[in-house]
Amino acid sequence: MIEPVFGNLESNKGLKRFTLRGKEKVNAQWLMYCMVHNIEKIATQGEIRD
């Protein structure tokens, strides 16, 4: 399910809109939010899956 990811980013991380302009900058900001989400997931679950 992908919906909890968007809910987490919106409510817990404050991503209601992008703060940068331009496709490349928005893409970089999106990838950073995704990276933070994944790192927190690994930290709380303690396991990396292949």
ROMARLO-58786 format. One record per atom (N, C-alpha, C): residue number from 1; residue in three letters; chain; atom name; x, y, z. Coordinates in pm, whole numbers, always signed. Each point is the difference from the previous one (the first is absolute). Example, Ala and Ser with C-alpha at 12.3 -4.5 7.8 and 13.67 -1.06 7.14 Angstrom:
// residues 2
  seq  type  mol  atom      xx      yy      zz
    1   ALA    A     N   +1319    -569    +780
    1   ALA    A    CA     -89    +119      +0
    1   ALA    A     C     +90    +120      +0
    2   SER    A     N     -35    +105     -72
    2   SER    A    CA     +82    +119      +6
    2   SER    A     C     -77    +109     +73
// end
This chain:
// residues 50
  seq  type  mol  atom      xx      yy      zz
    1   MET    A     N     +83    -118      +0
    1   MET    A    CA     -83    +118      +0
    1   MET    A     C     +88    +125      +0
    2   ILE    A     N     -31     +90     -85
    2   ILE    A    CA     +81    +122     -12
    2   ILE    A     C     -61    +117     +74
    3   GLU    A     N    -128      -3     +29
    3   GLU    A    CA     -66    +114     +63
    3   GLU    A     C     +58     +39    +135
    4   PRO    A     N     +40     -94     +88
    4   PRO    A    CA     +59     +40    +127
    4   PRO    A     C    +129     +80     -16
    5   VAL    A     N     +73     -24    -108
    5   VAL    A    CA    +122     +75     -25
    5   VAL    A     C     -33    +147     -22
    6   PHE    A     N     -99     +28     -84
    6   PHE    A    CA     -39    +138     -26
    6   PHE    A     C     -58     +65    +126
    7   GLY    A     N     -75     -76     +78
    7   GLY    A    CA     -55     +53    +125
    7   GLY    A     C    +110     +36     +98
    8   ASN    A     N    +102     -85     +10
    8   ASN    A    CA    +113     +26     +88
    8   ASN    A     C     +76    +125     -45
    9   LEU    A     N     +25     +10    -129
    9   LEU    A    CA     +74    +115     -50
    9   LEU    A     C     -79    +129     +19
   10   GLU    A     N    -131      -7     -16
   10   GLU    A    CA     -80    +122     +11
   10   GLU    A     C     -18     +42    +146
   11   SER    A     N     -44     -93     +84
   11   SER    A    CA     -34     +40    +136
   11   SER    A     C    +120      +4     +94
   12   ASN    A     N     +90     -96      -9
   12   ASN    A    CA    +113      -6     +92
   12   ASN    A     C    +120     +81     -45
   13   LYS    A     N     +23      +6    -130
   13   LYS    A    CA    +118     +70     -53
   13   LYS    A     C     -32    +140     -51
   14   GLY    A     N    -128     +33     -12
   14   GLY    A    CA     -39    +135     -41
   14   GLY    A     C     +10     +27    -149
   15   LEU    A     N      -5    -104     -81
   15   LEU    A    CA      +9     +19    -145
   15   LEU    A     C    -140     +23     -57
   16   LYS    A     N     -47    +121     +12
   16   LYS    A    CA    -131     +34     -57
   16   LYS    A     C     +17     +59    -140
   17   ARG    A     N    +115     +62     -24
   17   ARG    A    CA     +34     +51    -133
   17   ARG    A     C    +152     +13      -6
   18   PHE    A     N     +51      +2    -119
   18   PHE    A    CA    +144     +12     -18
   18   PHE    A     C     +42    +146     +17
   19   THR    A     N    +117     +20     +58
   19   THR    A    CA     +48    +135     +28
   19   THR    A     C     +93     +52    -108
   20   LEU    A     N     +36     -84     -94
   20   LEU    A    CA     +91     +39    -107
   20   LEU    A     C     -75      +9    -132
   21   ARG    A     N     +63     +63     -98
   21   ARG    A    CA     -59     +11    -134
   21   ARG    A     C     +91     -68    -100
   22   GLY    A     N     -61     -52    -102
   22   GLY    A    CA     +74     -68    -106
   22   GLY    A     C      -6    -151     +19
   23   LYS    A     N     -10     -69    -111
   23   LYS    A    CA     -17    -145      +4
   23   LYS    A     C    +117     -71     +69
   24   GLU    A     N    +122     +41     -29
   24   GLU    A    CA    +117     -65     +58
   24   GLU    A     C      +6     +21    +151
   25   LYS    A     N     -29    +121     +45
   25   LYS    A    CA      +5     +30    +143
   25   LYS    A     C    -112     -70     +76
   26   VAL    A     N    -119      -3     -59
   26   VAL    A    CA    -112     -69     +63
   26   VAL    A     C     +29    -150      +7
   27   ASN    A     N     +57     -55    -105
   27   ASN    A    CA     +35    -141      -1
   27   ASN    A     C    +103     -31    +109
   28   ALA    A     N     +99     +86     +16
   28   ALA    A    CA    +101     -20    +105
   28   ALA    A     C     -64      +8    +138
   29   GLN    A     N     -91     +95     +20
   29   GLN    A    CA     -67     +12    +129
   29   GLN    A     C     -86    -124     +28
   30   TRP    A     N     -70     -48    -101
   30   TRP    A    CA     -83    -120     +16
   30   TRP    A     C     +87    -121     +36
   31   LEU    A     N    +113     -16     -68
   31   LEU    A    CA     +88    -112     +28
   31   LEU    A     C     +57      +6    +143
   32   MET    A     N     +26    +121     +49
   32   MET    A    CA     +49     +14    +137
   32   MET    A     C    -107     -39    +101
   33   TYR    A     N    -124     +40     -24
   33   TYR    A    CA    -109     -41     +90
   33   TYR    A     C     -15    -152      -2
   34   CYS    A     N     +10     -61    -118
   34   CYS    A    CA     -10    -146     -10
   34   CYS    A     C    +116     -68     +72
   35   MET    A     N    +118     +57     -12
   35   MET    A    CA    +118     -57     +67
   35   MET    A     C     -19      +6    +152
   36   VAL    A     N     -47    +111     +53
   36   VAL    A    CA     -25     +13    +143
   36   VAL    A     C    -103    -103     +45
   37   HIS    A     N    -105     -16     -77
   37   HIS    A    CA    -105     -97     +34
   37   HIS    A     C     +59    -141      +7
   38   ASN    A     N     +80     -36     -99
   38   ASN    A    CA     +58    -134      -5
   38   ASN    A     C    +102     -22    +112
   39   ILE    A     N     +79    +100     +32
   39   ILE    A    CA     +97     -13    +109
   39   ILE    A     C     -72     -19    +133
   40   GLU    A     N    -107     +76     +22
   40   GLU    A    CA     -78     -17    +123
   40   GLU    A     C     -63    -138      +7
   41   LYS    A     N     -44     -51    -113
   41   LYS    A    CA     -58    -134      -4
   41   LYS    A     C    +103    -105     +40
   42   ILE    A     N    +121     +13     -55
   42   ILE    A    CA    +107     -94     +32
   42   ILE    A     C     +36     +11    +148
   43   ALA    A     N      +7    +121     +52
   43   ALA    A    CA     +38     +22    +139
   43   ALA    A     C    -104     -59     +96
   44   THR    A     N    -128     +10     -33
   44   THR    A    CA    -103     -49     +92
   44   THR    A     C     -24    -150     -16
   45   GLN    A     N     +13     -51    -120
   45   GLN    A    CA     -24    -142     -21
   45   GLN    A     C    +126     -83     +14
   46   GLY    A     N    +115     +63     -17
   46   GLY    A    CA    +127     -66     +23
   46   GLY    A     C     +39    -108     -98
   47   GLU    A     N     -55      +3    -117
   47   GLU    A    CA     +29    -105     -97
   47   GLU    A     C      -3     +56    -139
   48   ILE    A     N     +96     -41     -83
   48   ILE    A    CA      +2     +40    -142
   48   ILE    A     C     -37    -121     -82
   49   ARG    A     N     -97     +16     -88
   49   ARG    A    CA     -43    -110     -87
   49   ARG    A     C     +54     +23    -139
   50   ASP    A     N     +25    -109     -69
   50   ASP    A    CA     +45      +9    -140
   50   ASP    A     C    -114      +1     -95
// end
